[in-house]
Amino acid sequence: MPKKELPKEASVEAKEATERVLKARFGRKVEVDAGKPLKRAISRFRILDASDDVPTSVIAKQHKGDRGRRMFNEWAGLQLLNECYDPSTPAPMPMFYGGDCEESLIVIEDLGDDDRLDDVVMGDDVDRTHRAVIDFARCMGQVQACTVGKRVRFEDWSWTYFDTDGSTRLLFSGSAKLCTWDS
């Protein structure tokens, strides 16, 4: 089956939501370009007015297909991990800039186009594969060390999905405002 071609630009909704998230994060208007879709729900946005405190590009991930449940898990996990790490030291995850509940979108650090772990492992360079797997194990150890005893904090940032009186509702408790969807 042929791969479905990606659109040339991200959706207007994703662009506007990304700008709202960045404005909330950096305390000023931040403009982005039209965005380049990398996958169906993932786009790279270049920052038009980047500065020392604002990155040159970000990744926006939208999770509308599953009513945002994956987004809230990713939001909660990244928020917790970002709280654990000193921003001046290398961290085993992308920086989390924020999310937009209405668009089921999160904005994270753009880590670039380097090879993914699965690309390296499936490659022919045994030494590179060995180093990559060791680095991955080191990162997982850092994540484990960082999150020990923080289950309650994660649950503070997590979502609750429930049915009442025949209506489905998704609540997210980790932001300044409570995000809700009613069907």
C-alpha positions as CSV (number, residue, x, y, z in Angstrom):
1,M,0.0,0.0,0.0
2,P,1.5,3.4,-1.0
3,K,2.3,5.8,1.8
4,K,-0.2,8.7,2.1
5,E,1.5,11.9,1.2
6,L,1.8,14.5,4.0
7,P,0.5,18.0,3.4
8,K,3.0,20.7,2.6
9,E,2.2,22.7,5.7
10,A,0.8,22.1,9.2
11,S,-2.8,22.9,9.9
12,V,-3.7,26.5,10.8
13,E,-5.1,25.2,14.1
14,A,-1.8,23.5,15.0
15,K,0.2,26.7,14.1
16,E,-2.1,28.9,16.2
17,A,-2.1,26.5,19.1
18,T,1.7,26.3,19.0
19,E,2.0,30.1,19.1
20,R,-0.4,30.3,22.1
21,V,1.7,27.7,24.0
22,L,4.9,29.5,23.2
23,K,3.4,32.9,24.2
24,A,2.3,31.4,27.6
25,R,5.7,29.8,28.1
26,F,7.9,32.8,27.2
27,G,5.6,35.6,28.2
28,R,5.5,37.3,24.9
29,K,4.2,36.8,21.4
30,V,6.2,34.2,19.5
31,E,5.5,33.8,15.8
32,V,6.2,30.5,13.9
33,D,6.3,29.6,10.2
34,A,3.6,27.6,8.5
35,G,5.2,24.4,9.8
36,K,6.5,21.2,8.2
37,P,4.6,18.0,8.9
38,L,7.0,15.2,9.8
39,K,4.3,12.6,10.4
40,R,0.5,12.7,10.4
41,A,0.2,14.4,13.8
42,I,3.7,15.8,14.3
43,S,5.0,19.1,12.8
44,R,8.2,21.1,13.1
45,F,7.7,24.9,13.4
46,R,10.6,27.3,12.9
47,I,10.5,30.3,15.2
48,L,10.5,33.5,13.2
49,D,11.8,35.7,16.1
50,A,14.0,33.3,18.0
51,S,16.2,34.8,20.7
52,D,18.4,33.6,23.6
53,D,15.4,32.5,25.6
54,V,13.3,31.2,22.7
55,P,14.5,28.2,20.6
56,T,14.9,28.4,16.8
57,S,12.4,25.6,16.2
58,V,9.9,23.3,18.1
59,I,8.0,20.1,17.6
60,A,4.2,20.2,18.0
61,K,2.4,16.9,18.5
62,Q,-1.4,16.6,18.1
63,H,-3.3,13.6,19.6
64,K,-6.9,14.2,18.5
65,G,-7.7,10.6,17.3
66,D,-7.8,9.2,20.8
67,R,-9.5,12.2,22.4
68,G,-6.2,13.3,23.7
69,R,-5.5,10.5,26.1
70,R,-2.0,9.9,24.7
71,M,-1.3,13.6,24.8
72,F,-2.1,13.8,28.5
73,N,0.1,10.8,29.3
74,E,2.9,12.4,27.4
75,W,2.2,15.8,28.9
76,A,2.3,14.4,32.4
77,G,5.5,12.4,31.9
78,L,7.4,15.2,30.2
79,Q,6.2,17.7,32.8
80,L,7.4,15.5,35.6
81,L,10.8,14.7,33.9
82,N,11.4,18.4,33.1
83,E,10.8,19.2,36.8
84,C,13.5,16.7,37.7
85,Y,16.3,18.1,35.6
86,D,18.4,21.2,35.8
87,P,18.0,22.9,32.4
88,S,21.7,23.6,32.3
89,T,22.6,19.9,32.2
90,P,21.8,17.4,29.4
91,A,18.5,15.6,30.0
92,P,17.3,12.3,28.6
93,M,14.1,13.8,27.1
94,P,13.0,16.9,25.2
95,M,12.2,20.1,26.9
96,F,8.5,20.4,27.4
97,Y,7.2,23.9,26.6
98,G,3.5,23.4,27.2
99,G,0.2,22.2,25.8
100,D,-3.1,23.3,24.4
101,C,-6.0,21.4,25.6
102,E,-8.5,22.6,23.0
103,E,-6.3,21.3,20.2
104,S,-5.0,18.2,22.0
105,L,-1.5,19.5,21.3
106,I,1.8,19.6,23.1
107,V,4.9,21.6,22.2
108,I,8.4,20.1,22.9
109,E,12.0,20.8,22.1
110,D,13.2,20.0,18.5
111,L,16.0,17.5,18.9
112,G,16.9,17.7,15.2
113,D,17.1,15.0,12.6
114,D,19.7,12.6,14.1
115,D,19.1,8.9,13.7
116,R,16.7,7.3,16.1
117,L,17.9,4.4,18.3
118,D,16.0,1.8,16.1
119,D,17.8,3.2,13.0
120,V,21.2,2.8,14.7
121,V,20.4,-0.7,16.0
122,M,19.2,-1.9,12.6
123,G,22.4,-0.4,11.0
124,D,25.7,-2.1,10.1
125,D,28.0,-0.3,12.6
126,V,28.3,-2.7,15.5
127,D,30.4,-0.2,17.6
128,R,27.9,2.6,17.1
129,T,25.1,0.2,18.0
130,H,26.9,-0.8,21.2
131,R,27.5,2.8,22.2
132,A,23.8,3.7,21.4
133,V,22.4,0.9,23.5
134,I,24.7,1.8,26.5
135,D,23.7,5.5,26.2
136,F,20.0,4.4,26.1
137,A,20.5,2.3,29.2
138,R,22.2,5.2,30.9
139,C,19.3,7.5,30.0
140,M,16.8,5.0,31.4
141,G,18.7,4.8,34.6
142,Q,18.6,8.6,34.9
143,V,14.9,8.6,34.3
144,Q,14.4,5.9,37.0
145,A,16.6,7.8,39.5
146,C,14.8,11.0,38.7
147,T,11.3,9.6,39.2
148,V,11.8,7.5,42.3
149,G,9.2,8.5,44.9
150,K,7.4,10.8,42.5
151,R,4.4,8.7,41.6
152,V,2.0,11.1,43.3
153,R,3.5,14.0,41.4
154,F,2.9,12.2,38.1
155,E,-0.6,11.4,39.1
156,D,-1.1,15.1,39.9
157,W,-0.3,15.8,36.2
158,S,-2.2,12.9,34.8
159,W,-5.6,12.6,33.3
160,T,-8.8,10.9,34.3
161,Y,-11.2,9.4,31.8
162,F,-14.7,8.4,33.0
163,D,-18.3,8.1,32.0
164,T,-21.2,9.6,34.0
165,D,-24.8,9.5,33.0
166,G,-23.9,8.3,29.5
167,S,-21.5,11.2,28.7
168,T,-17.7,10.7,28.3
169,R,-15.4,13.2,29.9
170,L,-11.7,13.6,29.9
171,L,-10.2,15.7,32.7
172,F,-6.7,16.9,33.0
173,S,-5.6,18.3,36.3
174,G,-2.0,19.3,35.5
175,S,-2.5,22.8,34.0
176,A,-3.6,26.2,35.3
177,K,-7.1,25.6,33.9
178,L,-8.9,22.3,34.0
179,C,-9.2,20.9,30.5
180,T,-12.4,19.1,29.7
181,W,-14.0,17.4,26.7
182,D,-17.6,16.4,26.7
183,S,-19.1,14.1,24.1
